[in-house]
Amino acid sequence: MLEFVTKAEYWAAEDSGVLSRLPKAPFAWHLKSIQDAVAFTYLQDIVGGRIAEVGGGNSRILPALAADNDCYNIDRFDGQHGGPADVPNLMGVKNVIGYVTDPSVTETIRECDAAFSVSVVEHVPTTDLPDFFEACAKLLRPGGRMVHLIDVYLTDRPQEQSGLVERINHYASVFQLGLLEPWTPEAKIISTGEDLSFSCPYATNPDNIMAGWNRIAPALRDLRAVAQSCTLKLVGTKPK
């Protein structure tokens, strides 16, 4: 599936109690809180498996999964995009230093039951997306699941976001090219500019958090003033 996370979906995740299984985040509630909850709902049933997080940094999800699984945190730990500059020590989690596209990474970690990321894919340059998704797929066993929670700014004028349309087409291509199969046969896969207009049911980042982000990343201030900060979820399985 490739669709936007809704408030109803987040509420259902919270009501199910998944947040009680995750460590308390060292930041105020914001978009990543939504993403953590939704990502975990697609991973929490795996027991005795192998799970890799791409760009996990100080992962909030892997420690909760490591009690029952073999878990890997793939990251450069170079301080980029708000990530840690030091290698974290997460209980039960093995750190793999590098980008997922590094051959040494995909040669080290194979046959995973799941590979996932939270707020990472939006930082991958558009031209590098095909290699990124192919590398993530190499981590998986046949039938393994891929889960990405992706930051997206949506306005009520999608016709003005030509760059976003291009990226969405790259995201959708993982299904069109057969790299992944949809999570369910009826799963939605957005693919047109008309799908990229903000809709009220979508879960969003609070305005006070975006004000804080303006101070951290002021280059996007004008966009944030006219857009909502939302989450796109990409979920599928590697063909068997």
N, C-alpha and C positions, 0 to 999 in steps of 0.2 A: 504494500500500500504506500501511497504518497499523498498525504493529506494533512490539513492543519489540525492541531490539537484543539479541542473545544473545552469550554468551561465544564460541561457535563462530564467529559472524559476525565478531566483532572479531579473533579469532585468525587467521581466514582472510585478513582484510585485512592484518594485520601480516605474516603469512607470505608474502603476495604482494609485499612490499617497498615498499608505498606510503609507509610512514613515512620511507623514505630520500629521498623526493622532497619532503618537507615540511621547513621549517626547524625546528630544535630549539626547542621551546616554552620560554619563560622561566619555567616553573613546574614543580613536581613532577608526575609522572604522575598524572592523575586523570580524571574523567568526560569532560572536554573532549578528552583524548587519544583516547579511544574515539570520540567524535563526529567529531573531525577525520579519523580513519582511515576511518570508514564514509562520511562525506560525500564524501571524495575519491574513493572507489571509484566513486561515481555520476557523477563529473565528469571524471575523468582522461582519458577517451577523446575529449574535445572538443578539436578542433584548428581554428584559424582561425575561431573563433566569438566570441560575445559573452556574457559571464558577469557577473552582478550578485550581490554578497553583501549581504544585508539585515542591518544592524546589525553590520557586520564589525569595527569598531574596529581594533585592531592585528591585522589578519587574518593568520592563519598559513597559510591555504589559497590566497588570491588570488595572492600572489607566485609560488607554484609553477605556477599556471595562466597567469600573465601572459606567460610566455615564448612561448606559442603562441596566445594569445587576447587579445581586447580586454576588459579587466576593470574593473569599477566597484565601489566600496565606498560603500554608502549608509548614512550614519550622522549623527547630530547631533553626535557627539564632545563630549558635555556631561558626561561622567563618570558617567552614570547606570548602575546595575546592574554596577558594576565595570569599565565601559568607560573608554576614555581621555578626558581632558578637553582634550587637544591633538590637532590634526589630524596623523595620521602621514604619513610620506613613505615609501611602499612602492613599490619598483621596479616600474615598468610598470603601476601601478594608479592609476586616476583616482578621486579622492574626490568624492562627490556629497553635499553637506551638507544633511540634512533627514531626515524620516521617509518611509518608502516610501509612505505614504498622502498625502503632500503632492502636489498636482497638478503642481507644478513638477518633481518627481522623475519621475513617470510620463510626463510630456510630454518629458523630456530623454532618458530611457532606454527604448527600445522594441526589439522584435524580438530579444530575448535568446534564446540557445540554452539557458540555464539561469539560474535564480534560486534562491539557497539561503540558509540561515541555520544557525548553530550556537549553541545555547543562547540564543535570542532569543524564540521564540514564547511561552514560559512567562511572559514579562514583559508580554505584551500583555493588557490588561484583557479579560475575557470578552466584554463588550458590544462591544468594538472588533474582535473576531476576524473577523467577516464582511467589514468594510472592509479589514482587513489582508490577508486572502487574496485578495480581489478586486484589490487594488493589486498584489500580487505577480504575479498572473496577467496583469495589463496589461503587465508588463515582458516577457512571453514572446512569442515568435513561435508560430504554430500548430505543435504538435509539440514545442515547447520543454519542458524538464523543470523541475519544482519539487522541491526537496529541503530538508526541514527536520529538524534533529535537536533534539529537545525534552526538556528536563529534566522528570522526573516522579518524585515520591515515591510508592512503592508499599508498602502494608502487607499483612498477611494478613487484614485486616478491611475489604474494599473497601466494604461496606455503610455504613461510617462516613465515606466520602469522597464525599458527594453533590456537592460542588463540582467534584470531578475528573470525575465522570460527565458533568456539564454541559459541561465543556470538551472532553472526548473527543467528545461529540456534535457540537460545533462543528467539531472537526478532521475528523470523518468526513463532515460535510455538504459538504465541497468535492468529494467524489466523488458523493454522493447528488444534489446539485444540478447536477452536470455541469460544474462549474468546472474539474475535472481528471478525467482518465481514469486508472485504476490503472496502475501501472508494467508489470504483466503481467496477463493475463486471470485467472490463478489467485492473484493477490496477495491477502493477507489484509487485511481492514479490520476492526479491532476496533470494537465498537459497544455493548457492554453492560457493566454493572457486574461481571459474572462474569469479564470479560477483564482486570480491573484488580487482581487479586490477585497478589502477588509470586510468581514462579516461579523455582526454582533455576537454570535455564539462562540467566537474564537477566544481562547484563553490568552491573556495579555500581561505584559510587564507593567507594574504600577508606575504611575507618572513620577512619583517621588524617587523611584529607583532610576528612571531615565534621567532625571535631573542630576543625580549623582554621576551617572555615566557621562553626562555632558562635560563634567569636570575632568573625567579620566580620559575620554576620547572626544574632544570638542569638534573634531572634523565632521561628525555626524549630527551635530546639534540641529541644523536646519532640517534634516530629514526627520529626526525625532519629533520636531514640532508639528509635522503634518502626517505622521505615520504612527501605527501601532506596532509594538514589538511583540511578535508572535512566534510560534514554534511549528515547524514542519516536521512531520515524522515520516521516515522512510523505513519500512519494515518488510523484509522478505526472507526467503530461504534459498539456499544454494541447490540447484537441480541435482537430483539423485542419479 
